[in-house]
Amino acid sequence: VYSSQRTFCTPRSTQLLLSQMRAYSDYGPQAEPLFKSKTGYYDILEVTPASTQAQIKTAYYKQSFLFHPDRNAGSDAATARFSEISEAYTVLGNKTLRKKYDRGLLGLSDLAGTARASGKDSAGSGAKQPGTSRRSVMEPGDQKKMFDEFFKSHYHEQLRREKELRGRREEFLKKQTESFEEKKSDWMVEMGIAVMIVVTAGLLLNLRSR
């Protein structure tokens, strides 16, 4: 369970970076930010500190696919989880930040500094992959764009089939419900007719007996 978002009185660039950071509650009653946790980022991606960069990247794509907003329309929980997954990969997908995080040395100043450096790079030579010398951390928007491109190339057809099957299932359930209501209505009409026949027969017998 993750606690609610915290607000810090920091420069705007730092506030934007921290807007996605949530506390990891497994470390005691006083929840701490994810970047201060021991294995919080690894737990989110379902990997271990011994995992390779390639394994972390694969885990990121897998988790992102599972919790992608397009796959979980209307789910606030999935949206929040997707944000946490992106945050975790921002750190673990970068060798320098990952080393600092593993040693417990990752601080707010590191994250704020890389956010500023990222902004300068995006205005200069354009986006680079995480781990390059000029760009330590990707902007959240760049990271989402990178994933969306991968998502479309690898999972677009699968997602389309899932939506199609979901639509068919909903249509089937709708028809089943309508069919049940129709049968229920027909049954009530038949019962009404039967009651009328019985009442009429009773009246006729009563008249004859007189």
C-alpha positions as a printed NumPy array, in Angstrom:
array([[  0.   ,   0.   ,   0.   ],
       [  1.339,   3.361,  -0.916],
       [  0.633,   6.547,   0.974],
       [ -0.698,   9.713,  -0.584],
       [  1.462,  12.133,  -2.535],
       [  3.578,  14.602,  -0.545],
       [  4.173,  18.263,  -1.315],
       [  7.585,  19.907,  -0.851],
       [  8.475,  23.595,  -0.954],
       [ 11.069,  23.221,  -3.682],
       [ 11.796,  24.815,  -7.057],
       [  9.238,  24.059,  -9.722],
       [ 11.385,  21.529, -11.591],
       [ 11.899,  19.544,  -8.391],
       [  8.208,  19.678,  -7.536],
       [  7.357,  18.272, -10.949],
       [  9.815,  15.44 , -10.441],
       [  8.496,  14.699,  -6.966],
       [  4.871,  14.801,  -8.021],
       [  5.016,  11.094,  -8.852],
       [  6.966,  10.043,  -5.768],
       [  5.055,   8.114,  -3.138],
       [  6.068,   6.682,   0.192],
       [  6.853,   3.016,   0.567],
       [  5.036,   1.793,   3.68 ],
       [  6.909,  -1.452,   4.363],
       [  9.661,   0.36 ,   6.212],
       [  7.881,   1.326,   9.398],
       [  5.042,   3.499,  10.593],
       [  6.694,   6.679,   9.296],
       [  6.563,   6.144,   5.555],
       [  9.543,   7.397,   3.585],
       [  9.968,   8.489,  -0.035],
       [ 10.674,   5.724,  -2.525],
       [ 14.138,   7.061,  -3.33 ],
       [ 15.114,   6.49 ,   0.322],
       [ 13.771,   2.938,   0.498],
       [ 16.094,  -0.062,   0.292],
       [ 14.328,  -2.114,  -2.356],
       [ 11.158,  -0.15 ,  -3.123],
       [ 11.981,   0.462,  -6.768],
       [ 13.001,  -3.176,  -7.286],
       [  9.795,  -4.397,  -5.653],
       [  7.679,  -2.238,  -7.956],
       [  9.297,  -3.748, -11.062],
       [  9.317,  -7.215,  -9.428],
       [ 13.072,  -7.668,  -9.835],
       [ 15.978,  -7.927,  -7.386],
       [ 19.131,  -5.866,  -6.772],
       [ 21.024,  -8.654,  -8.563],
       [ 19.04 ,  -8.187, -11.784],
       [ 20.866,  -6.984, -14.89 ],
       [ 19.992,  -3.773, -16.732],
       [ 18.447,  -5.879, -19.496],
       [ 16.269,  -7.732, -16.984],
       [ 15.17 ,  -4.449, -15.428],
       [ 14.258,  -3.057, -18.839],
       [ 12.277,  -6.191, -19.686],
       [ 10.492,  -6.025, -16.329],
       [  9.674,  -2.365, -16.943],
       [  8.039,  -3.119, -20.283],
       [  6.152,  -6.075, -18.803],
       [  4.797,  -4.133, -15.824],
       [  4.025,  -1.103, -17.98 ],
       [  2.033,  -3.279, -20.344],
       [  0.018,  -4.797, -17.491],
       [ -0.839,  -1.435, -15.949],
       [ -0.975,   0.73 , -19.079],
       [ -3.917,   3.209, -18.938],
       [ -5.16 ,   2.004, -22.348],
       [ -5.473,  -1.488, -20.895],
       [ -7.106,  -0.355, -17.658],
       [ -9.442,   2.433, -18.714],
       [-11.048,   4.185, -15.766],
       [ -8.845,   2.526, -13.133],
       [ -7.209,   5.069, -10.819],
       [ -5.218,   2.281,  -9.15 ],
       [ -3.701,   1.201, -12.477],
       [ -2.862,   4.807, -13.367],
       [ -1.094,   5.287, -10.024],
       [  0.774,   1.992, -10.457],
       [  1.843,   2.948, -13.981],
       [  3.261,   6.192, -12.581],
       [  5.229,   4.287,  -9.92 ],
       [  6.583,   1.87 , -12.524],
       [  7.814,   4.793, -14.624],
       [  9.446,   6.378, -11.58 ],
       [ 11.184,   3.119, -10.65 ],
       [ 12.614,   2.685, -14.135],
       [ 13.78 ,   6.294, -14.218],
       [ 16.17 ,   5.405, -11.394],
       [ 16.959,   1.73 , -12.007],
       [ 17.244,   2.195, -15.764],
       [ 20.128,   4.606, -15.173],
       [ 23.377,   2.972, -14.019],
       [ 24.636,   5.997, -12.106],
       [ 21.412,   6.586, -10.221],
       [ 21.003,   2.878,  -9.596],
       [ 24.429,   2.639,  -7.953],
       [ 23.64 ,   5.57 ,  -5.691],
       [ 20.257,   4.09 ,  -4.841],
       [ 21.787,   0.685,  -4.015],
       [ 24.294,   2.36 ,  -1.689],
       [ 21.641,   4.463,  -0.02 ],
       [ 23.252,   7.637,  -1.36 ],
       [ 20.508,   8.744,  -3.737],
       [ 19.238,  12.102,  -2.603],
       [ 16.8  ,  14.791,  -3.527],
       [ 19.619,  16.916,  -4.926],
       [ 20.55 ,  14.105,  -7.365],
       [ 17.016,  13.882,  -8.665],
       [ 16.603,  17.644,  -8.88 ],
       [ 19.961,  18.025, -10.648],
       [ 19.199,  15.346, -13.218],
       [ 15.796,  16.904, -13.868],
       [ 17.464,  20.235, -14.692],
       [ 20.074,  18.504, -16.869],
       [ 17.307,  16.645, -18.659],
       [ 15.535,  19.903, -19.417],
       [ 18.668,  21.417, -20.948],
       [ 19.296,  18.362, -23.097],
       [ 15.74 ,  18.208, -24.388],
       [ 16.119,  21.771, -25.64 ],
       [ 19.447,  20.919, -27.265],
       [ 20.289,  17.668, -28.951],
       [ 17.   ,  15.904, -28.257],
       [ 16.119,  12.788, -26.278],
       [ 18.731,  10.175, -25.415],
       [ 18.421,   6.772, -23.852],
       [ 18.738,   6.485, -20.054],
       [ 22.326,   5.955, -18.929],
       [ 24.022,   8.258, -21.436],
       [ 26.615,  10.756, -20.229],
       [ 24.64 ,  13.874, -21.164],
       [ 21.299,  12.782, -19.801],
       [ 20.894,  11.053, -16.457],
       [ 17.123,  10.838, -16.187],
       [ 14.442,  11.109, -18.833],
       [ 11.556,  13.506, -18.523],
       [  8.316,  11.676, -17.608],
       [  6.869,  12.704, -20.967],
       [  9.876,  11.325, -22.859],
       [  9.711,   8.08 , -20.918],
       [  6.024,   7.671, -21.694],
       [  6.706,   8.405, -25.372],
       [  9.467,   5.785, -25.443],
       [  7.189,   3.188, -23.878],
       [  4.235,   4.079, -26.091],
       [  6.387,   3.489, -29.174],
       [  7.506,   0.101, -27.839],
       [  3.961,  -0.684, -26.745],
       [  2.502,   0.034, -30.171],
       [  5.145,  -2.007, -31.989],
       [  4.918,  -5.05 , -29.694],
       [  1.524,  -5.144, -28.039],
       [ -0.84 ,  -3.111, -30.217],
       [ -2.324,  -6.178, -31.919],
       [ -2.63 ,  -8.048, -28.632],
       [ -4.37 ,  -5.081, -27.019],
       [ -6.716,  -4.79 , -30.001],
       [ -7.686,  -8.452, -29.665],
       [ -8.242,  -8.057, -25.93 ],
       [-10.523,  -5.066, -26.5  ],
       [-12.387,  -6.976, -29.204],
       [-12.873, -10.009, -26.948],
       [-13.936,  -7.777, -24.078],
       [-16.472,  -6.092, -26.357],
       [-17.831,  -9.453, -27.498],
       [-18.097, -10.652, -23.912],
       [-19.976,  -7.518, -22.868],
       [-22.292,  -7.854, -25.875],
       [-22.942, -11.507, -25.02 ],
       [-23.775, -10.654, -21.404],
       [-26.039,  -7.85 , -22.585],
       [-27.928, -10.213, -24.893],
       [-28.179, -12.807, -22.138],
       [-29.678, -10.205, -19.818],
       [-32.11 ,  -9.022, -22.489],
       [-33.085, -12.622, -23.261],
       [-33.698, -13.299, -19.579],
       [-35.856, -10.192, -19.26 ],
       [-37.851, -11.185, -22.356],
       [-38.413, -14.702, -21.036],
       [-39.396, -13.289, -17.666],
       [-41.876, -10.957, -19.347],
       [-43.304, -13.793, -21.484],
       [-43.622, -15.976, -18.389],
       [-45.525, -13.244, -16.55 ],
       [-47.892, -12.832, -19.524],
       [-48.475, -16.588, -19.684],
       [-49.124, -16.706, -15.956],
       [-51.577, -13.819, -16.286],
       [-53.454, -15.622, -19.062],
       [-53.515, -18.844, -17.046],
       [-54.938, -17.028, -14.032],
       [-57.597, -15.405, -16.207],
       [-58.558, -18.811, -17.661],
       [-58.828, -20.35 , -14.205],
       [-60.915, -17.442, -12.904],
       [-63.182, -17.544, -15.975],
       [-63.642, -21.305, -15.655],
       [-64.476, -20.882, -11.99 ],
       [-67.107, -18.264, -12.765],
       [-68.696, -20.447, -15.469],
       [-68.864, -23.452, -13.156],
       [-70.357, -21.285, -10.443],
       [-73.043, -19.972, -12.831],
       [-73.935, -23.482, -14.023],
       [-74.225, -24.769, -10.495],
       [-76.909, -22.173,  -9.834]])
